[in-house]
Amino acid sequence: MEQRVNIKFCLKLGRTATETQEMLVKVKGVDAVSKKCVFEWFKRFRDGEEDVKDEPRSGRPPTSTTPDNIERVRRMLADDRRLSLRMIAEELKISLDGVSNIIHEHLQKRKKKVPFTEKEWAEINKGFLRNWNFPNCYGAIDGKHVLIQAPPNSGSQFFNYKGFNSIILMALVNWDYSFIYIDVGRNGCVSDGGVFQNSSLCAKLEEGSLFSPAGCIIGDDAFPLKPYLMKPYKLCPLTTEQKIFNNRLSRARRVSENAFGILVSRFKILSRKIECQLQRTDKIVKASCALHNWLGKTSSKFYFAQGSLDEVLETDEVMAGRWRSEITELYNIRDIFGRHRRATKLAKQRRKDLTRFFNNEGAVS
């Protein structure tokens, strides 16, 4: 609608259709309407049309968000993930807002889903044991900063330790690099409570209502050691047993690092400053995560092409995935919980038990 008003204005200024389309491209980029569309509206305005709205069509559904259009958008993105909103809108003959709504609301809602049955959690547990030799593991947690344009009058509210404004994307990642749970939109300037402790995931973990009491999720040193959250030993020097524990945890936790790396390398908008309103920024991040999950499941050979992920060799050396050379930095969250936060005796004992297991009956050659 806005672009049609601009077209009408340019016509009254004496601009040609070609000049108008070029100006729209400069301002709107890939979201600018096509040259064909500009010429059509030029003709309509020259013929005396004043209203910028489409005429109602008999039998036309009141919304473009139909099950058929949702499925068509899904198929198009599966065939070519580089398609812009404008290209999809022109192909399907629906509005840009309609395409945006389908991706942000419908595809996102269907794919962003936290497991809630014992069977689903059991499948996650089996995947970590089968692929990463880590028993009773129900996900790897990590987070990254998403660069944003600071909202007006926000001061240092979004200013992070890296020296730029951001919001935080925190996620629990499955063994197959898909996102189990995401939390988006916390300020880049995180308080001592931290994004994790203020999340619904943390509340459920504290209740012990998600999975088996013997289970855990895993994270790096940015997260606290809890009975349900295992992190590496940080003492120096480490014992041989502690090094083995750290190695096993690092191998399993690599899924989260690779998931974030692939996400940012595939959806380039997440690697640069997003200059729009915060609400829309949140939707962009959520939609990217939803599409990441869907493409990973429906087009894994293409989306996770050979060489794109880190590969652990038989010698325990790591061959870096291609995504590491495609992006500059992930801007991970740092120790957001304070250096002096003490772990409970139960948490320390759980880690000792796992360390003992990895060095005895759970040892791998």
N, C-alpha and C positions, 0 to 999 in steps of 0.2 A: 504494500500500500504506500509506504513512504517513498519507494523508488518511482512509483507511478506519479506521485505528486511532483517529484523532481523532474521527471520527463516532461510533464505538462509545463512546468516553470521554464525549462530550457527551451521548449518550443516557442513560448511567448517572448523569450529573449532573442529569438531568431537563430538559435543553434540548430545544426543539422542532427539527424538521428545518429549518424556515426560519431560526431563530436560528443553528443550526449552519452552514448554508450561508453566511450573512452573515459569520460569524467566519472561515470558510475564505477567503472573498474578501478580507477585510481583510489576512490573512496571506499568501496565495498569489497574490493579484491575478488576472491573466488565466489563470494555470495552475491555479486552483481547479477542482474537479470541478463539474459542473452541478447545479442544484437537483434535476433528475430523478434523477440518480445518488445524491444524498444521501437522497432519499425512498425509493429502492429499497433502500439499505443499512439505513436505519432500519427498514423493514419486515422485512428478513431478520434483523436483530439482535433485534427484538421477537418474531419467530417462533422464537427459540431458537438461531439461527446464532451460532457463536462464532468460527469461522475467518474471517479477513479475506481469504483467498486465493480466487480463482475456482475453482469446481469444474472438473476436467478434462473436456473435451468430446471425444467420439469424432470422430476424423477431423480434429481441429484441429491445424494445423501447430505445431511446437514453438516457433516464433518468428514475430513479425509482420513481420520484415524479409524479405518475399518480393518477387520481381521485380514482381508485380502491385501490391503496396502501394507500392513505390518509384515506379512509374510513376504511380499515383494521386496520391501526394503531390506529385510533379512537376507534374502537371496542375493540381491545386488551387492551388499557389503561382503558377502562370502566370496563372490567372484572377484571383487576388486576393492580392497580396503582403502584405496587412495581416492575414492569418489568423494566429491564435495557435496554439501547439502544442495547447492544449486543444480548440480548435474543430476542428482537423484530426483529432485523436484521436477525438472524439465522432462526427464524420462517417464516419470509416472504421472505427469500433468497434475500435480498437487502443489500446494503452497510450501514455501520454505518453512513457515511456522509448523505446518503439518508434518513435514519430514523431521524437524527438530523434536516435535512432541513425541513422534513414534520412537525415535532413538533414545531420547532422554527419559521418557516415562515408561514406555511399554517394553522395549528390549531391556532397559536397565532393570525394571522391576522383576522381570522374569529371570534374569540371570544373577542379580545380587541377592543371594539367599543364604541365610545361615542354617547349617544343618540342625535339625531338631529331633531326629529320631535316632534310636540306638543303632539301627542298621547303617545310617549315613555316617555316624561317627566311627562305627566299626570298619567301614570301607576306608576311611581316612587313615585309621590306625594300621590296617593291613598294608596300605600303600607305602607308608613310611617304613614299616618293617621290611617289606619285600624289596623296596628300591634303595633304601638308605640305611638299613640295618639299625634302625632306632626304634626300640619297642615302646609301646604305650605313648606314642607321640601323636598329637592331634592337630598339628599345625606349627608353622614357623612365623613368628611375628616380626614386623619391621615397619619402618616409616620413612617418609621422605618429605622434603619441603617442595611445594609447588610455588613457583615465582608468580607474584601478582602485582597489579597496579594498586597501591594502597588507596583505600576509600578516602574521600575528603574528610578532613578534620579527625583522622584516626590517630594522629601522632605517631608514637612508636609501638602501637598496639600489635602491629603485624611484623615489626622489625626483628629479625632473628640474629643468632650469633654469627652467621656467615656474612652479615652486612647488607641484607636486602629484605624486602617485604615478602611475606609468604603465608600460605596456609599449609596445614599438615595433612597428608594422606597417610593414615596408619592402616595396616592390613594384616590379616591372618591368612597365610598362604598354604595351600594344599601341596601334597607331594608331587602333583603333576603341574605345578606352577600356576594353578588357578587361584582366584581369590575366594576364600571362604567367608570372610567378613571384612568390611571396610568402614572406616570412620573418617569423614572428610570435613574440613572447614575450620578446625581449631586454629587459633591464632599462631603465627610463626613464633611470637614471643611467648613461649610456654612457661607457665608458672611451675612452682616446685611440685604441685600435685601431678602435673604431667598429663599429656593427652591420653595415655593408657589408663591411668587411675580414674579419669573422668568419663571413660567410655562405658557403654552398656556391656561390652565384652568382659571388662574387668569385674563389673558387678556380678555377672553370671558366674565367672570363675571363682569369685570369693564365696558365692553361695554354694559352689560345688554342684550346680545343677545341669552342667553341660555334658560331662562324660564321666567315665569311671574315676573313682578317687585315686586310683593308682596312676592315672594318666597325667600328661603334662603337655604344654606347648613349649617351644624353644625360641630363644632370642639372643641377641648379642649383649654387650656390656651396657648398652643404653637402658636396658630394662632391669628391674629388680629381681633378685633371686627369691622365688616363692615356692611353696610346695607344688604348685601347679605350673610353674614357669622356671625352666632350667636355663642357665646361662654359663659361659665358660669360667674356668678358674682364672684368676688374675694374679695370683701370687708369683713372685719371682725370687729364686728359681722354682720351677714346677717339678714335681716328681714325675717319674716315667708313667705312673698310673694316671696322673692328672693330665699329662700330655695326650695320652690315648683317649681320655674322655673328651678333651677339647677337640681332638681331631674328628671323633665320631659326631660330635655335636655340630662342628663346622661343616662337615659334609652334608648333613641333613638340613642345616639352616641355609645352605647355599640356594635352596629353592626360592626363598624369599628375595634374596639379592638378585637372582636371575629373573624372577617375575617382574620386579620393579625395573630392571634393566631393559627387558624386552618391551614392557609397557611404554617406557619413555622413548625407546628407539623406534617403535612402530608408530606411536602417536606423538609426532614431533611438537605439537602444541604444548606438551608437558615439559619440554626442554627449554622453553623460552618464557618470557614474561607474558602472562595472560592479561590483556587489557580490557576488561569488561566488569560488569557488576559482580559482586561476590556471589550472589545467588546463581547467576549463570555460570560462574567459574566452578562452583560446586557441581552443577549439572554436567559440565564438560568432563570433569574428573570422574564422576560416577559413570557417565556413559562410556568413557574410555575403558574403565575397569570391566564394565559389563560386556563390551565388545571384545576385550582381551579374553575373557572367559569363554565367550561363544566361539570366537575364531580358534582358540586353543582346542576346543572340543570337536568342532566341525571341520576344521582345516589344519590340523596339527602339523602335517608334513610341510605345509606351506608356511604357516605362521611360525613354527619352531623349526625352521629349515636347518639342515645339517650344518653344524659349525656355529650356529647362532647362540647356543647355550654353553656354559662352562662344562668341561668334561674332565672327570677325575680318572687319571690313568692308573694302570696296575701298580705303578711305582709310587702311587699316592701324590704324584705331581698333578697340577691342575692346568689343563689347556684352556686358556681364556676364551670365552665366547665372543663372537663377532660384535655383539652389542657394546662391548667395552670400548671398541674403537669408533663406534658410531655416535656416542654421546660424550660430553666433556666430564660431567660430574653428576652423581645422583643426589647430592645434598641430603644425606641421611640425617636423621635426628641424632642428637648426641645424648650424653647422660642427663636425662631430664628429671631424674629423681633425687639428685644430690649425692655427693661422694660419700657421705657419712651415714647413709641409710643402712641399718643393720638387718641382715636376714635372720629369720627365726631359726630355732634349733631344728624344727621339723624340715624346713627347706634345705638346710645344710645336710641333714641326714639323708634326705631323698637323693641329693646329688652324690653323696658318698656311696649310697646303695647302687646307684647306676654306674658309678666309677668302678666299684667292685665287680659288678656284673660284666662290664665291658672288658675287664682284665682277666676274667675267669671263664665261666660257661658261655658268656656272650661274646667272647673274643672272635675276631675274624682274621683270617690269614692274609 
